Amino acid sequence: MKFLGTLQNTDGKNVDVDDHQHTKSEITDMPNKLSDFENDIGAGSGTVISASTGTITTTWTGSAVPYTQTISNSNVTELLTCIINVSLAPTATIIETDAWDALNLKDGGQTDGAFTLKCFGELNTIAIPIVMTVVKQ
């Protein structure tokens, strides 16, 4: 059991903390809204930077697996640690969905203004509509 003004050590014994003090600025200068906390979801990590649509074209680089395709997105930077979610657009047809499923895509890295997809499956013969979401990590 914990009591006001006490803490417990790792053995579960109460430790007096009455001499524990903070300066006035440590208390009064605390952020007062969620967006002021750098690493909270909604301000830092987990913040969606952008969501946009695009296309996986039929143009791939390479003569063997893994093939690569680089897709432009101005919200992607090499220095910004982010997660890039690429998903099939909800407007995709059955044929586009089958082509998406056959690609077997993997992360190919990112640079300023673009990210690369690696294809370990069958190359698409039609353009595939996608949704790209860039999330700060």
LINKAVEN-V755169 format. One record per backbone hydrogen bond with DSSP energy under -1.0 kcal/mol. NH is the residue of the N-H (numbers start at 1). CO is the residue of the C=O. E is the energy in kcal/mol with one decimal. If there is no record, write none. Layout:
((NH,CO,E) (NH,CO,E))
This chain:
((6,3,-2.0) (7,15,-2.1) (9,13,-2.5) (12,9,-2.0) (15,7,-3.9) (17,5,-1.6) (20,17,-2.1) (28,24,-3.0) (29,25,-2.0) (36,33,-2.0) (37,34,-1.7) (40,37,-1.1) (43,40,-2.1) (44,40,-2.9) (46,136,-3.6) (47,44,-1.8) (49,134,-3.0) (50,134,-1.4) (52,132,-2.7) (54,130,-2.1) (56,128,-2.8) (61,68,-3.1) (67,119,-1.9) (68,61,-2.2) (69,117,-1.9) (71,115,-3.1) (73,113,-2.5) (76,73,-2.0) (83,135,-3.1) (85,133,-3.1) (87,131,-2.4) (89,129,-2.3) (92,89,-2.0) (97,93,-2.3) (98,94,-2.4) (99,95,-2.1) (100,96,-2.4) (101,97,-2.5) (102,98,-1.6) (103,100,-1.0) (106,118,-2.2) (108,116,-2.4) (111,114,-2.6) (113,76,-3.9) (114,111,-1.7) (115,71,-2.1) (116,109,-2.8) (117,69,-3.0) (118,106,-2.8) (119,67,-2.9) (120,104,-1.8) (121,103,-1.9) (122,102,-2.5) (128,56,-2.3) (130,54,-2.5) (131,87,-2.7) (132,52,-3.6) (133,85,-2.6) (134,50,-2.7) (135,83,-2.9) (136,47,-2.9) (137,81,-2.2))
